[in-house]
Amino acid sequence: MSMEALAREAGVARSTVSKAFSGSAEISEETRARIFEIAKKHGVYDKYIRRSVEKRVIAVIAPEYQSGLYSQQLYRMNQEITARGAVMVSACDSFSMDTRLELLNYFAECVKVDGIISIPPIKLKQKYATPIVCVAENDLCDSICLTSGRAFSEAIRYLKENGHTEIALITEKLTHSWINRYLQTMREYNLPIRQEYIVETPLRFEEGGYSAMQHLIQLEKRPTAVFVVYDSMALGAMKCIYDYGFSVPEDFSVIGKDDNVINPYLNVPLSSITSYNEDLCQIAVETLFERIEMGEAVPPRKIRVSGTFIPRDSVGPAKK
């Protein structure tokens, strides 16, 4: 039964039927009830009520929920998606590429969502009809690429300008790639590289930062500055420094990454490399909705967002 036929039987205009199913306050409850009763009698109530509340569904794949960075990104993407009248669903791949591809296939082929955003890099094996945006470089879909190399170089230069030459790196198994970046930048500024200053801990988050800092504090020749690959690990490193009777930045200068929202409000505000979470998420969602509207009219786009070093009180002059 068409909406026009339903309107004729109810003795109302077609627009009145549409308003009844959309929940409009412009019509009386008596009229709405009469339209719904006729629609149910002809078996079309479910069809029209579903159409009136139908929303686009956007799936977001994250590597984990525990990290402050990814939880902030999911929060911000949900804001952007719901502001466009759509619904966000999310899933976690636990840093597994196989799981990531399974989730991608599930959302694209089984659930048939309207669009997908993958926060971690994804090795697409095929093109999908479902629009996809990857928050990492990708040749088969739109990609938002965050580059932090220049910001890291700025951070190391800032440490050197403050008299620091003994600079350590704290990383963990999932951020192993930072070791090469650290080595390259230290050479760039003619700074000494000490193998014992490169600490890759099997632990993560605050616990990992604390454990790695313990190693550095117990060295006969300690570093004067530490770069930590993300902020929650940096907080653990700072806690360790305080627990051992030292202070930041008088004894150790500390720099983190991702610029957690709490960084400016710490007792010693943490210097960090910002990932521009809000901008990154807004661009990713805007790009996806543009792709939904355009289809394959234009080839995949690559949009680059550069990180920036934000100096705060956790960096001071090197201790003599």
N, C-alpha and C positions, 0 to 999 in steps of 0.2 A: 504493500500500500504506500503510495507516494505521500509526501507531506501536503501536497495540494489537495489530494483526495481526503486526507485526514481533516484538513481545515474545512472542506465543504461539509463533511458529515457533522463536524462540531459546530458548524454555523459561524465560523470565525475566519479572519484573514490568515493567510499563510504565515505572515510575520508574527502573528499572535501565537501560533503553534511553535515557531522557532523560539520565541521568548519564553514560552512555558517550559521547554526542555533546557534552556540555558539558565533558568532560575531567576529570570528578571522579575523585579518588584513592580513592573508596570502593569501587570495583569493580576486579577483577583485569584485567590486560592480556589474559589469555586470554579472559575473557568479552567484553571490549571488541572484541577481534579477531573473535570469532564473530559478534557483532551487526553489525559493519561488513561482514563477508563476506556475510551474508544481505541487508543493505541494498543492497549493490552488485549482488548477483544480481538484485534486483527493481527496480533503477534508482532508488532513493530516497535513496541515500547523500548525494548533493550537496544535495538539498533539506533534509535534517535537519542536516547539518553546517553549512550556510549559516545556517539558522535559529538554531543554537546560538551563533554568533559575530556575529550581526547587531547592528549598533549604529546609533543615530541619527547622521546626518551633518548638520553645521551649516556653512554657507558664510559666510565673513566677507569682505566687500569692503572693501579699504583703498585710499586714494589713492596710496600709495607705500610702499616698504619701507625707503627710505634714511633717513627721518626717525627720530630717536630716539623722538619721541612715538608715532608709529604702530607702530614695532617693539615698544615697550613695551606698547602696547594689544593687539597681536596675541599677544604672549607671555602677557599676563594673561588674555585671553579663552580662549586654548588651555588654560590651567590650569583655568579655571572649567568649560569644556566637557568636558574629559576627566575631571574630578572627578565629572561626572554620567554617566559611562559612554558618552559620545558621542565622535565624531571630528570635528575641525575641518579644513576645507579653506579656503584663502584665495586671493584673486585681487586684482590691482592694476589700477586704472582709469587711473592716470597723470593724475589730475585732469580726466578727460574725462567729461562727463555722458552723452554718447552711449555710450561704452564701459561706463559704470556701468549703464546701462539694458540693454545687451546682456548683460552678466554676470548681471544680475538675472533676465532672461528665460531665460538658459541654465540657471541653477541652479534656477529655479522650474518651468520648463516642460519642459526636456530632461532634466536630471539628476534632477530631482524630489527635491531634498534635503529634510530634515525642517524646516529653518528657515534664515533668512538674517539676518545683521546687516550693515548698511551703516554704516561709520564716517563717510564723508562724506555731506553732504546729498544727497537723491535726490528728483527730481521724478517721483513716481509718476503714471502716466497711467491706471492701472486698479488695481482690487483683485485680489490674488492669493489662491489657495487656500493657498499656502505661507505660514506665519507669517513676518512680517518685523518687525524692529526697526531703527529708524534712530537713529543717534547725532546727531540734529539734529531740529528741529521738523518734523512731518509730520502731515497730517490723515487720511491713508488707512491709517496703520499705527501701532503703538506707537512712541513716540519718547522718547529721553532727551536733554534739552536742557541743554547746559552754558552758563551765563551768566557772563561775566567782567567785565561793566561795573562792578559795585560794587567788585570787587577792584582794577580799574585805577584807579578813583577813590581808593581807599585808598592805592594806591602813589603817586599824584601828591600826595595830601595829605601823605603821609609825607615826600616830598622837600621839599615846601614847609615843613614843620615843621623840617626840617634846614637851612633857609635857602636852598634852591634856587629860583630864579625862572627861570633860563635852562635850560630842559629841552628836549632834542632827542628826536626819534622816528626810529628806524631800522626800516624795513619793506621788503618786496619785493612783486613783482607778485601773488603768491598771497595776500598778507595786506593788500591795498590798503584794505580796509574799516576797518582800524585808524586810518587818517588822520582820518576823521570822528569817531571816538571820542576821539582825541587832541585835536582842535580843540574839541570839546564840553566835555571835562573841563578843559582849560586855561582856557576862558572861565568855567566854573563856579567856578574858584578865582581868577579875576581875575589870571591869569598872562599875561605877554606871549607873543604868538605870532610867531615869526620864520620866514618861509618857508624860509630857508636851513637851519633846524634840522630840517626834515622831509625825510628822505632815503629815497627809494624806489629801491633798487638792483635792477638786472636779474639780479644774482647771488643765490645762495641759500646757506644754511648758514654755516659759518665764513668762507668766502671772501666772502660777501655782507656779513657783519658787519664784517670787516676793511676792505673797500673803502669802506663807508659811513662808518666811523669815520675813515678817512684824510681824507675830505672835511671832516668836522667839526673835526678837529685843525688843518687848514690854514686855517680861517676866521680872520679878523682878530679877531673877538669870538667866543670859543669858548663852548659851553654848559658848565655845571658838572655836569650830570646827563644820562643817556641812558636812555630806555626802548627796549628791543629786543623785537620781537614774538615771538621764540622763543629758547630758551636756546642752541642751537648757534650762532645768529648773535651772541648776546651774548658767547659765548666768543671768537669771531673779533674782536669789537670790543675785548675786553679784551686780547687778544694785540697788537692794533694799538697800544693805549695804552701797553703795556709797551715795544714795539719803538721807539716814538718818545720814550722816556725819561720818560714820565709814569707815574703810579701810580693804583691803585684802592684806596680811595675818595678819597685825598688830593687828586688833581687832577680825577678824574671819578668820580661815582657811577654805577653801572650796575644796571639791573633787567631781568630777562628774563621769560619766560613759559613755562609748562608744568612747571616745577620738575623738571628732569631729575634722575635718581637720583644723579648725580655732584655736584650743586651743593653739598651740605654738605661735600664732601671736597676742594674746590678750595683752593689756597693762600689765596685770598680767597673764602670761600663766597659764592655768587651769590644775591642777593635775587631772588625770582621769584613769579609768580602760579601757584599750583598748580591743576591741572585734576582733581585727585583721580582719577588714572588707575585705581587699584585699585578704588575705589568705583564709578566710572563703568562699568568693564568688568563688575564683579560684578552691578550693577543691570541692565545690558543683557542679560546671559546669563540671569539669573533671570527677567526680563520675557519673554524669548523662550520659555523652557521653560514658564512659566505659560501663555503664549498657545498653545503646542503642546497643552497639556492642555485648555485651555478652549475652543479653537476660536473661533467668533465669538459666544460667549455674552455678551460685554461689548464695548462700543464701544472704538475705539483710545484708549489712555491716553497722557497727556503727563506725564513725570516730569522735574522740574527739579533740576539740580545746580549749586550756585553755587561759583565759584572763590573762592580766598582769597589775599590777599597775604601772603607769608612774608618778613619782613625779615631780612637777614643782613649780614655785614661789608662787602659791596660798596657799601653806602650809608653815607656819613658826612656831616659838616657841609660846607656849600658853602665852597669856597675863596674867600677874600676877594680 
